Amino acid sequence: MTAPQPLIAGNWKMNGLTASLAEARAVAEGVGATRARVAICPPAVLIHQMADALAGTPVLVGGQDSHEEEAGAFTGDISAAMLADVGARLVILGHSERRAGYRETDGRVARKVVAALRAGLEPIVCVGETLEERKAGQALAVVTGQVRGSLPSELAGHRFSVAYEPVWAIGTGLTPTTPEIEEMHRAIRATLVESFGPAARAVPILYGGSVKPSNAEEILAADEVGGALVGGASLKASDFLAIVKAAG
């Protein structure tokens, strides 16, 4: 069975202005030879400019969220087709900040995934437990439940990835131990294979949650870790490139 090709994706969140495109160009110029696919997901207002700036380079551009409907009276929202129209190739869906702050359910994330596929976007579907859930011994059940509920059957035959982000590690500087990461990633893999069959062994399972140059090599070497979803460290080209380099 084909091993997953690593994906290193930068999530800029609500950071970046036009001047920040220089960092994206620096990533494209410095990425060099790598076995990983590399992507940057900037705020939606920068996608068109970034796609133009990175055209012809190996760095892909993605969105940070998209609506489950193709169009309509949804003030302030952005459809997957709109992201694709301005040059996005991927989209992050179900990030914990969306699940918590906007009350997004597994069902809604699944509908967003279907809409993204219709628009030709590659979904990065996020899952992860809170600190309270981990302390209660519920982490594996919570995350595998999110995998089952957030990844619709329509994904079969399409390229996608799952990003495991323990909610308590995002932006805190904290990370699970390597054995904890491996345990969760193995459970996610088993759930993917249960849902999508042997072909799911080629789906990258990314780790996210305070990934930085100092811990990237250890995390990316862990069993069943097929890349990283990088937050703050993706805003600076030198830090992000160090993480890409750690992927091999």
C-alpha positions as CSV (number, residue, x, y, z in Angstrom):
1,M,0.0,0.0,0.0
2,T,1.3,3.4,-0.9
3,A,2.6,5.4,2.0
4,P,1.1,8.9,2.5
5,Q,2.9,11.8,0.9
6,P,3.5,14.3,3.7
7,L,1.7,17.6,3.7
8,I,3.0,20.6,5.5
9,A,0.2,23.3,5.6
10,G,0.5,26.7,7.1
11,N,-2.6,28.2,8.7
12,W,-2.2,31.9,8.9
13,K,-5.5,32.3,10.8
14,M,-6.5,36.0,11.0
15,N,-3.0,37.3,10.3
16,G,-1.4,38.9,7.3
17,L,-1.7,41.9,5.1
18,T,-0.5,42.5,1.5
19,A,3.0,43.1,2.7
20,S,3.0,39.5,4.2
21,L,3.0,38.1,0.7
22,A,6.8,38.5,0.9
23,E,6.9,35.7,3.4
24,A,5.0,33.4,1.1
25,R,7.3,34.2,-1.7
26,A,10.3,33.5,0.6
27,V,8.8,30.1,1.3
28,A,8.4,29.3,-2.4
29,E,12.0,30.4,-3.1
30,G,13.4,28.4,-0.2
31,V,11.4,25.2,-0.3
32,G,13.9,23.3,-2.5
33,A,13.7,19.6,-2.9
34,T,11.3,18.0,-0.4
35,R,9.2,14.9,-0.4
36,A,6.4,16.9,1.2
37,R,3.6,18.9,-0.4
38,V,3.6,22.4,0.9
39,A,0.6,24.7,1.3
40,I,-0.2,28.1,2.8
41,C,-3.7,29.0,3.9
42,P,-3.9,32.8,4.3
43,P,-6.9,34.9,5.2
44,A,-9.5,34.8,2.3
45,V,-8.7,38.4,1.3
46,L,-5.1,37.4,0.4
47,I,-5.9,34.2,-1.5
48,H,-6.1,35.7,-5.0
49,Q,-2.9,37.7,-4.6
50,M,-1.0,34.8,-3.0
51,A,-2.1,32.4,-5.8
52,D,-0.8,34.9,-8.3
53,A,2.4,35.4,-6.4
54,L,3.0,31.6,-6.1
55,A,1.9,30.6,-9.6
56,G,4.5,28.3,-11.1
57,T,6.0,27.3,-7.7
58,P,5.4,24.1,-5.8
59,V,3.6,25.9,-2.9
60,L,-0.2,25.4,-2.9
61,V,-2.7,28.0,-1.6
62,G,-5.7,27.1,0.5
63,G,-8.6,28.6,2.4
64,Q,-9.3,28.4,6.1
65,D,-13.0,27.7,5.9
66,S,-15.9,27.6,3.5
67,H,-19.7,27.4,3.6
68,E,-21.7,24.3,2.9
69,E,-23.9,26.1,0.4
70,E,-22.7,27.2,-3.1
71,A,-24.4,30.6,-2.9
72,G,-27.1,32.5,-1.0
73,A,-28.0,35.0,1.6
74,F,-25.1,34.2,4.0
75,T,-23.6,37.6,4.7
76,G,-19.9,37.5,5.4
77,D,-19.5,33.8,4.4
78,I,-17.5,32.4,1.6
79,S,-18.3,29.4,-0.6
80,A,-15.9,26.7,-1.7
81,A,-16.5,27.7,-5.3
82,M,-15.5,31.2,-4.5
83,L,-12.2,30.0,-2.9
84,A,-11.5,27.8,-6.0
85,D,-12.4,30.8,-8.3
86,V,-9.6,32.9,-6.8
87,G,-6.9,30.2,-6.9
88,A,-7.3,28.1,-3.7
89,R,-6.5,24.4,-4.1
90,L,-7.2,23.2,-0.6
91,V,-9.4,24.2,2.4
92,I,-9.2,23.7,6.1
93,L,-12.5,22.5,7.6
94,G,-13.7,21.8,11.1
95,H,-10.8,23.6,12.9
96,S,-11.3,23.6,16.6
97,E,-11.6,27.4,16.6
98,R,-14.6,27.0,14.2
99,R,-16.1,24.2,16.2
100,A,-15.8,26.0,19.5
101,G,-16.3,29.7,18.5
102,Y,-19.0,29.1,15.8
103,R,-20.5,25.9,17.3
104,E,-19.8,23.8,14.2
105,T,-21.0,20.2,14.6
106,D,-19.6,17.1,12.9
107,G,-22.6,17.1,10.6
108,R,-22.0,20.7,9.4
109,V,-18.3,19.9,8.9
110,A,-19.3,16.9,6.8
111,R,-21.6,19.1,4.7
112,K,-18.8,21.6,4.2
113,V,-16.6,18.7,3.0
114,V,-19.1,17.7,0.4
115,A,-19.4,21.3,-0.9
116,A,-15.6,21.5,-1.0
117,L,-15.4,18.4,-3.1
118,R,-18.0,19.8,-5.5
119,A,-15.8,22.8,-6.0
120,G,-12.7,20.8,-6.7
121,L,-11.0,21.6,-3.4
122,E,-8.9,19.2,-1.3
123,P,-10.2,19.2,2.3
124,I,-8.0,19.2,5.4
125,V,-10.5,18.0,8.0
126,C,-9.5,18.9,11.6
127,V,-10.3,16.8,14.7
128,G,-9.2,17.1,18.3
129,E,-10.1,16.9,22.0
130,T,-10.2,19.5,24.8
131,L,-8.1,19.2,27.9
132,E,-11.1,18.3,29.9
133,E,-11.9,15.4,27.5
134,R,-8.3,14.1,27.7
135,K,-8.3,14.3,31.5
136,A,-11.5,12.4,31.6
137,G,-10.0,9.6,29.5
138,Q,-12.3,10.4,26.6
139,A,-9.7,11.6,24.0
140,L,-9.7,8.6,21.8
141,A,-13.5,8.2,21.8
142,V,-14.0,11.9,21.1
143,V,-11.6,12.1,18.2
144,T,-12.5,8.9,16.5
145,G,-16.1,10.0,16.8
146,Q,-15.3,13.2,15.1
147,V,-13.5,11.3,12.3
148,R,-16.6,9.2,11.7
149,G,-19.0,12.1,11.9
150,S,-17.0,14.7,10.0
151,L,-15.7,12.7,7.0
152,P,-18.6,11.8,4.6
153,S,-18.6,8.8,2.4
154,E,-18.3,11.1,-0.6
155,L,-14.6,11.5,0.2
156,A,-13.9,8.0,-1.1
157,G,-11.7,8.3,-4.2
158,H,-10.7,11.9,-3.5
159,R,-7.5,13.4,-2.1
160,F,-7.9,14.6,1.5
161,S,-6.2,14.7,4.8
162,V,-7.1,14.6,8.5
163,A,-5.4,17.0,10.9
164,Y,-5.3,16.0,14.6
165,E,-5.1,19.1,16.7
166,P,-5.5,18.6,20.5
167,V,-7.4,21.7,21.4
168,W,-5.4,22.3,24.5
169,A,-2.1,22.4,22.5
170,I,-3.1,25.1,19.9
171,G,-1.2,28.3,20.5
172,T,-0.3,27.3,24.1
173,G,3.2,26.0,23.4
174,L,2.1,22.6,24.9
175,T,2.3,19.4,23.0
176,P,1.3,15.8,23.8
177,T,4.1,13.3,24.3
178,T,5.3,11.4,21.2
179,P,3.6,8.2,22.5
180,E,0.3,10.1,22.9
181,I,0.5,11.5,19.4
182,E,1.2,8.0,18.0
183,E,-1.6,6.5,19.9
184,M,-4.1,9.0,18.5
185,H,-2.8,8.9,15.0
186,R,-3.0,5.1,15.0
187,A,-6.6,5.3,16.2
188,I,-7.4,7.8,13.5
189,R,-5.8,5.5,10.9
190,A,-7.8,2.5,12.1
191,T,-11.0,4.6,11.9
192,L,-10.2,5.8,8.4
193,V,-9.6,2.3,7.2
194,E,-12.8,1.2,8.8
195,S,-14.7,3.9,7.0
196,F,-12.9,4.0,3.6
197,G,-11.1,0.7,3.3
198,P,-7.4,-0.1,2.6
199,A,-7.1,3.0,0.3
200,A,-7.3,5.1,3.4
201,R,-3.8,4.0,4.4
202,A,-2.5,6.6,1.8
203,V,-4.4,9.5,3.6
204,P,-2.0,11.8,5.4
205,I,-2.8,12.3,9.1
206,L,-1.3,15.7,10.0
207,Y,-0.4,16.8,13.5
208,G,-1.2,20.3,14.6
209,G,-0.8,22.2,17.9
210,S,2.2,24.3,18.6
211,V,4.4,22.7,15.9
212,K,7.6,24.7,15.6
213,P,11.2,24.2,14.3
214,S,12.4,22.9,17.7
215,N,9.9,20.0,17.9
216,A,9.1,19.4,14.2
217,E,11.6,16.6,13.6
218,E,10.5,14.5,16.5
219,I,6.8,15.0,15.8
220,L,7.2,14.2,12.0
221,A,9.2,11.1,12.8
222,A,6.4,9.7,14.9
223,D,4.4,6.7,13.7
224,E,1.4,7.6,11.4
225,V,2.3,11.3,11.4
226,G,2.0,12.3,7.8
227,G,2.7,16.0,8.0
228,A,1.8,19.1,10.0
229,L,-0.8,21.8,10.2
230,V,1.3,24.7,11.4
231,G,-0.1,27.9,13.0
232,G,2.1,30.7,14.3
233,A,5.3,29.2,13.0
234,S,4.0,29.4,9.4
235,L,3.9,33.3,9.5
236,K,7.7,33.5,9.3
237,A,9.3,31.9,6.2
238,S,12.4,30.8,8.0
239,D,10.5,28.9,10.7
240,F,8.0,27.4,8.3
241,L,10.9,26.2,6.0
242,A,12.6,24.6,8.9
243,I,9.5,22.5,9.5
244,V,9.2,21.6,5.8
245,K,12.9,20.5,5.9
246,A,12.1,18.3,8.9
247,A,9.6,16.4,6.8
248,G,12.5,15.2,4.6
